[in-house]
Amino acid sequence: MESINILTIISIAFLGSFGHCIGMCGGIVVAYSSTKINSSWSKSKQSISHILYSLGRVSTYVLLGAFFGFVGSVVTFDNTTNGILLIVTGILMVLIGLSLSGKFKFLTSIEHSVSKTELYQKSFRKLLSSDSLFSFYFLGMLNGLLPCGFVYVFAITAASTASALWGAFVMLIFGLSTLPAMFSLGFFVGIFKQLALRNLFVTLAAILVILFGIYTAYNGYKFMVSKDKENLIYTN
């Protein structure tokens, strides 16, 4: 992992969390904040509940990252395939970025509503009615399974690492970068209802996703070209 990639992941995830993620998952935060958290609780106990919820989300992301990283390692048979995977990853990122900007309807065709399934709703209601602090953690894990454009972006990035360890690391960085927005939402719901502010963050995140996609695809092309040159050298 290059430092510029890590910084890009942090930037995209941070900006996206204040825009797209709050729009997608903010309802769940508002729901458990108003239903599970008692106003008589101390600020420290309320903070712990929000932290446990966020850690649950991050845990799911890390597991997904490890899975997709492992899948990437299985399908990456040689150097050429590795380059192709990076190019495909870059193209998908560009499509997702265009979809986030509202220029292209791509996410709506791949974001299926898992939350409408009977199993998900039953589990959500059970956790929402639980008084246990650890129910916040499991609720966060459940939320981490919801289809989301930004999760897709970093899942394919995790796959492109061709490593379960680095895939988990990518998703860990992604999850941690979304903490400020999702954690703050539990305390300051009204701030994030400003549509103009949210749209600004989504636009900035979309631009970064597109640029990151182009950069990733270029790296894939450069990787394939350099390997082809090496092969020519060895065969002559």
N, C-alpha and C positions, 0 to 999 in steps of 0.2 A: 504493500500500500504506500503510495506516494503522499507526501504531506499536503500537496495541492488538492489531491482527491479527498483527503480527510477534511480539509477546510471547506471544500465545496459541499461535502455531505452535511457538515454542520450548518453552513449557510442556508442550503435548500431546506433542510429539516426545520431549522429555527424559524425562517420566514413562513414556510408552509404551515407550520403549526398554528401561527397566529391568524392564518387565513383559512385554508382548506380544512385542516384538521379540526379546528373549532367548529366549523360548519358541519362536518361529518359526525364528530363525536361529542360535541358540546352538549347535546341534549342528554346524553348519558351522565355527564358530569353534573349538570343541573339537576337531573333526576335523583341521583344518589345524594347530592348535597342537600336537597330539600327534603328527602325521604329518610335517609339513613342517619344523617348527622343531626344531633340534637343541639338546639341553640344554647342549651345550658352547659354544653361541653366546653372545657377550657380550650384556649387557642392551641395549646400544645397537642391535645388529643385530636382536635380537628386537623391539625397539620399532619399528625401521624397517619390519620385515615387517608388523607390525600396522597401522602408519600407512598403508602402501601398500594393504593390504586395505581399510581404511576409505575411503581416497581413491577406490578403485575403485568402491565402493558409491555414494559421493557423486556420482561422475562419471555413473553410470547414472541416478541420480535427477535430476540436472541436465538430462540429455538428454531424459528422460521429461517433465520439467517444461516444457522448451522445446517439445516436441511437443504436449502437451496445451494449453499456452498458445496455440500456433498454431491448433490445432483450435478452441479457444474463440473466437479472433478471426475464424475463417471462419464459424462458425455464428451469431455475434452480428451480426445484420443491422441492428438498430435498438435504440433505448432500451428498448422493451417486451421484446424478446427477451433483452436483457441482464438485466433484472429477473427474468424467468422463469428464466433460467439460475441466478441467485443463489438463488432459491427452491428450485429442484430440488436444487442443491448443498447447501443447508441441510437439506432433507429427507433426503437420502442420508447426511449426516453424523449426523443424529439416529438413523437406522436402524443405522448402523455403531456408534455409541456404545452403543445398547441391546444390540447384538450382543456388544460387548466386555464389557458388564456381565453377560452371561449371561441377560438377560431376553428376548432375541429372537434366533432363529437366522437371521441374515442373511448373515454373512460366510462361513459354511460352504457357502452356495449359490453364492457368487461367487468363492471362493478355489479355483481349480483347481490341481492339483499339477503344475506345470511340471517340478518336479524328477524326476518319474517318466518323463518322455519320454526316449527313447533318445539324442537329440542332447545334451540337458542332462547326462545321466549320463556320456556319453562325454567331453564337454568337462570335466566336473568331475573325473573320474578322471585325465585327462591333466594338468590343472593341479595336482592334488593330488600327483602323482608327480614334478612338475618341481622341480628344485633352484634355479631362477632366482628372484632376489628379485622380479623384475617379475611372476612368476606369481602372487604374492600380490595384485597390483593387478588382474590379469585375473580372478582368482578372486572378488575383491570386486565387479567389474563383473557377473560372472555371478550372484552372489548378489543383486545389485540388481534382477534380472529376476524374482525369485521373487514370486508374488502375496502380498500382505500387506495387511491391513485399513488400516493406517496409511498405506501408500503410496497406497491408493485415496482416502483422505480428502484427502491433499494433492495428488493428481493432479487431482481434481475442483476443488480450490481453485485449482490452477494454471490449469485450463481457464476458471474464472470470471474470471481476470484479463484474459482476451482479449488476451494478449500473450505472445509467445514469450520475451521478455526477462524479464518479471515472473514468468512461469510457471517459468522456470529458476531465478529468485531464490527463489521459494517452496520449491522442492525442494532448493535449496542450503541454505537455513536449516533445513529438515527434516533433511537428511542430516547437517549439522554438529551438530545438537542430539542426534543419536543416538550421536555419537562417544564420549562419556564412558563410556556403558554397554558398548558393543560393544568398545571398546578395552580397558577394564578387565577384561572377561570373559576375554580371552586370558591375563591374569596371575592373576586371582583367581576361577577358575571356581566354587569352593565357596561363595563368598559369595552367589551368585545362585541357588543351589539351594534357598534357603529359600522355600518355597511361600507362606507368609503374607506375606512382604515383596513378592514378585512380585504377589500378588493385590491388595495395597494399591495398588501403582503402577498396575495395570491399572484398578482401580476409579476412582482419581483421574483417570486419562487418559480413561476413558469419560465421566465427568461433564463434563470440559472439552470433549470432542468434541461432546456433546449441547448444551451451552451455546453453543459456537461455531456449531453448526448452526442453533440457534434465532436467534442473532444474525445470521447470514448470511442466513437466510430473511427475517427482519424488514427487513434492509437492502434486499433485493430488492423486498419489498412497498413500502417507503418510496420506493425509487427509481422504481417504476412509478407510484405515486400522485403524486409530485412532477412527473413528466414529463407525466402526464395533465392536471394543473393548468396546466402551461405550455402544453399544446396547446389547452386551453380558452381561455386568455388570448389566444392567437394567432388563434383562430378567431372570437372575439367582436369 
